[in-house]
Amino acid sequence: MYLLIDIGNTRIKWQHRDEKNIIASNSIIVEEFMDLDFSSIKSIEKIIVANVNHSVVLDKIKEILAVFKCPIIEASTVSNDYLVNDYEDTQTLGVDRWMAAMGAWKLYQRSLLIINAGTAITIDLIDLDKKDKAHFKGGMILPGIAISLGLLNNSTNLIDTEIGQSHYPSSNTKDAVTTGIMTSIQGAVNLVCKKLPSSLPILLTGGDANLIYEQSEVDWKSRIKIEEDLIFEGLLFFK
C-alpha cells in the first residue's frame, strides 16, 4: 500500500492506494495543512510526495507522516527509462507537470497534449522521436481561472464578479468575463493544435478540469478526455 501526496499551490491532495485500487482519498487547502488527518490509514509501505509549494510545508507534513515509520520519497523531474525530459533546466520544471506527463505516458504511451488546469494552466506536449522514444517537450503556462478572475476584479473599477457562463456575445459582466477567460484558454490550445496532428489526444487534468470542460465548445470537447488522477499515476513510478 502507498500514500501518494500532491502538494500544490492551492490544495493538497492525497490517495491511499495500491497500484490499481484507491482505498481512500481527500484534499484540503494548503493553508490548513496542519489539519491533515491520516488516522484512518493503518499500514503503508511507502509514501511518495510531489511538492510545488514552499519547503516548509513539506517539512511540516513530513513531521505528521513520521508516525508511519516508512520511506518518504520526493518525486523529481529527472529523465528516466520511460520519458526523456527535454526541459532546458529540469530543476525549474514543476514536478506536478512532470508527474502529469509520466501519468499520461503510463496510460496512453503515445504522443499527446496535457492540459493541467490548476492555479496556473499548463499545456504540455509529449512526442516521440524517430526511435519511438517518448520526450517531454515542455509547453506553455497561462494564468489559471482564479488568477485571471482575481486580476480583473482587483485591477478594474467596474468589474467585481465571479465565474458565470461562457457564451459570445455576453450581455452581462459575469458572463463576459467568463467568456473571455474560457475563450483565451481554448484559443491557446487551438493555436497549439494547429501545429500538431489532429489525431493527437488532449488530456485534461487538475482542479479546474471539469469547469473548463463544461464551459467548452462542443467541437473542442470531442477531442478532450478528462483524466483526474494523472499526477497520482505518475507518482506510482516512484514506488
Buried (B, 14 or more C-beta within 10 A) or exposed (E): BBBBBBBBBBBBBBBBBEEEEEEEEEEBEBEEBEEBEBEEBEEBEBBBBBBBBEEEBBEBBEEBBEEBEBEBBEBBBEBEEBBBBBBEEBEEBBBBBBBBBBBBBBBBEBBBBBBBBBBBBBBBBBBEEEEEEBBBBBBEBBBBBBBBBEEBEEEEEEBEBEBBEBBEEBEEBBBBBBBBBBBBBBEBBEEBBEEBEEEBBBBBBBBBBEBBBEBBEEEBBEBBBBBBBBBBBBBBBBE
